[in-house]
Amino acid sequence: MNGKLRIAFAMVAVTLLVATSISYAQQKSVRIRGTIEKVEGQNLEVKSREGKDLKVRMAEKVRFTAMVRASLKDLTPDAYIGVTAMPQADGSQRAIAIHIFQPKQRGLAEGHRPWDLKPGSTMTNAAIATTVASTDGQVLTVRYKEKSGSGTGEQKMIVTPQTMIVRYVPGDRAELKPGVRVMLNNAKPMPDGTIEAPTVSYGRDGVVPPM
C-alpha cells in the first residue's frame, strides 16, 4: 500500500470516528424504569420494565433521589408536585400518580406535556392552587408557567383512592441494592452499548416509582 492510499484510509477512519461521536452526542436521552439486579462500584445492572438487561454506568457527579410514601394530607396549597395522569372526556385529568418535589426542586420541568408511562398519559409539574373534596376523592387545581412564557396554564386533577402518592427526599448510594426499583431520567446511550445515568431515582422501603 503506497503512502497516498494509507493517508486516504486514515482520513476515512477519522471521518467515521468523528461521525459516530457526533451521532451519539446528538442522540436523545432516554428514560428507564426497572429493577436493580447487581451493583458494582459505579456500575448497575438493571432489568428494564420491558425485560431488557441493561448495563448502566452512573455519572461521576450522579445525583440520588429516594421516593417515600405520602398521602392526601401532604397535598397542601402551593406544594410543587408532578402529576402523571390520563385525560378525561370532560377535560380533567385522572391522576395515576403524584410525586411531591423537594423545596429545592421547585420549578423543575414546569408545565404540561405528554408522558410515556402508558399510551395517552400526561405529566404536569405545577403548584397546587386549590384542593377540594369530591365524591371521587379529591380535586386539585394546579397552575404552571407556560413553556412559551405567554402566561399561566391550569389543569384539574382528579385524585382517587387508587392514585399513588410519593414524596421525593434526598437519596443515598448505599440504598442501591438488588431488588430496588429505579427510574433513570435523562440517561444517555453510549457507543459501547452502556447507559450513562446522571441521576438515579429509586423507591425506598419497597416503593415502586409510580410515574
C-alpha positions in Angstrom: 0.0 0.0 0.0 1.5 3.3 -1.0 1.6 6.4 1.1 -1.3 8.2 -0.6 -3.6 5.2 -0.1 -2.6 4.9 3.6 -3.4 8.6 4.1 -6.8 8.2 2.3 -7.7 5.2 4.5 -6.7 7.1 7.6 -8.8 10.1 6.6 -11.8 7.8 6.1 -11.3 6.2 9.5 -11.1 9.6 11.2 -14.2 10.8 9.4 -16.2 7.7 10.5 -15.0 8.1 14.1 -16.0 11.7 14.2 -19.4 11.0 12.6 -20.0 8.2 15.2 -19.1 10.5 18.1 -21.4 13.3 16.8 -24.2 10.8 16.3 -24.0 9.7 19.9 -23.6 13.2 21.2 -26.8 14.2 19.3 -28.7 11.1 20.4 -31.8 11.8 22.5 -31.7 10.9 26.2 -33.8 8.0 27.4 -36.0 7.3 30.4 -35.6 3.9 32.0 -37.8 2.2 34.6 -36.6 -1.1 36.0 -35.2 -3.2 38.9 -31.6 -3.3 40.0 -30.1 -6.7 39.6 -26.4 -6.0 40.5 -24.4 -3.1 41.9 -20.6 -2.9 41.3 -18.9 0.4 42.0 -20.3 3.0 39.6 -22.0 0.3 37.5 -25.5 -1.1 37.8 -27.2 -4.0 36.0 -30.8 -3.1 35.6 -33.7 -5.2 34.3 -36.0 -2.8 32.4 -39.8 -3.0 32.7 -39.7 -4.2 29.1 -37.5 -7.1 30.2 -34.2 -5.9 28.8 -30.9 -6.4 30.6 -29.2 -3.0 30.7 -25.7 -2.1 31.9 -25.8 1.4 33.5 -22.8 3.5 34.5 -23.6 6.2 37.0 -22.1 9.6 36.1 -19.2 10.9 38.1 -21.4 13.5 39.8 -24.6 11.4 39.9 -27.5 12.7 42.0 -29.6 10.3 44.1 -33.2 10.9 45.0 -35.4 8.5 47.0 -39.2 8.2 46.9 -41.2 7.6 50.0 -44.9 7.0 50.6 -47.0 10.1 51.1 -50.8 10.8 51.4 -53.6 13.2 50.6 -52.8 15.3 53.7 -49.4 16.1 52.1 -51.1 17.7 49.1 -51.2 21.2 50.6 -51.8 24.5 48.8 -48.7 25.8 46.9 -46.9 22.5 47.1 -44.9 21.8 43.9 -45.9 18.5 42.5 -45.7 16.3 39.4 -48.9 14.5 38.3 -48.9 11.5 36.0 -52.5 11.4 34.6 -54.9 10.2 31.9 -57.0 12.9 30.2 -60.8 12.6 30.7 -63.7 13.4 28.4 -64.6 16.5 30.4 -61.2 18.0 30.1 -60.0 17.0 33.6 -57.1 14.6 34.3 -57.4 11.5 36.4 -54.3 11.2 38.4 -52.4 7.9 38.2 -49.6 9.1 40.4 -48.4 12.2 42.2 -44.9 13.0 43.3 -44.2 15.8 45.7 -41.0 17.6 44.9 -38.4 18.8 47.5 -38.4 22.6 48.0 -35.1 23.0 46.1 -36.7 21.3 43.1 -39.5 23.9 42.8 -39.9 24.9 39.1 -38.2 21.8 37.8 -39.6 20.9 34.3 -42.6 23.0 34.9 -45.5 22.6 32.5 -48.0 20.1 31.0 -46.9 17.6 28.3 -47.3 14.0 27.0 -45.7 11.3 29.1 -44.6 7.7 28.4 -45.9 5.7 31.3 -48.7 4.4 29.2 -50.3 5.4 25.8 -52.1 8.8 26.1 -50.7 9.6 29.6 -49.6 13.1 30.6 -47.2 14.8 33.1 -47.9 18.1 34.7 -45.4 19.7 37.0 -47.1 22.6 38.8 -48.1 24.2 42.1 -51.3 23.3 43.8 -53.7 26.2 43.6 -56.8 24.7 45.3 -57.9 21.4 46.7 -61.5 20.4 47.1 -63.0 17.1 48.4 -65.3 15.3 46.0 -67.3 12.1 45.7 -64.4 10.6 43.7 -61.7 11.6 46.2 -60.0 15.0 45.9 -59.9 17.5 43.1 -56.7 19.6 42.7 -56.4 22.6 40.6 -52.8 23.1 39.6 -51.2 26.0 37.9 -47.9 26.3 35.9 -46.0 28.8 33.8 -46.4 28.1 30.1 -43.2 27.0 28.4 -43.6 29.7 25.8 -43.7 32.3 28.6 -47.0 33.5 27.3 -48.9 33.1 30.6 -50.1 30.6 33.1 -51.7 27.2 32.4 -54.1 25.3 34.6 -55.3 21.7 35.0 -57.9 20.0 37.1 -56.6 16.7 38.6 -59.0 14.0 40.0 -57.2 12.2 42.8 -58.8 8.8 43.6 -58.1 6.1 46.2 -56.1 4.4 43.5 -53.7 7.3 43.0 -50.2 6.6 44.2 -48.7 9.5 46.1 -45.0 9.7 46.9 -42.5 12.3 48.1 -39.0 13.0 46.9 -36.4 13.0 49.6 -32.5 13.0 49.5 -31.2 9.7 48.4 -28.2 7.6 49.4 -26.0 5.5 47.2 -25.8 2.8 49.9 -29.5 2.1 49.4 -28.9 0.9 45.8 -29.2 -2.9 46.1 -30.6 -5.8 44.1 -34.4 -5.7 44.0 -34.6 -1.9 44.4 -36.9 -0.3 41.8 -35.3 2.7 39.9 -36.2 5.4 37.4 -33.4 6.9 35.4 -34.2 10.2 33.7 -32.1 11.9 31.0 -30.0 8.7 30.6 -27.6 8.7 27.7 -26.9 5.7 25.4 -23.1 5.3 24.9 -21.2 4.0 21.9 -20.2 0.8 23.9 -23.8 -0.1 24.5 -23.9 1.0 28.1 -26.2 3.7 29.5 -24.9 6.7 31.4 -27.1 7.9 34.2 -26.7 11.5 35.6 -29.5 10.9 38.1 -30.9 7.8 39.9 -34.3 8.0 41.5 -35.4 4.9 43.4 -38.1 3.6 45.7 -37.3 3.4 49.4 -38.9 0.7 51.7 -40.4 -1.2 48.7 -41.9 1.8 46.9 -42.2 1.4 43.2 -41.6 4.7 41.3 -45.1 5.2 40.0 -44.5 7.7 37.3 
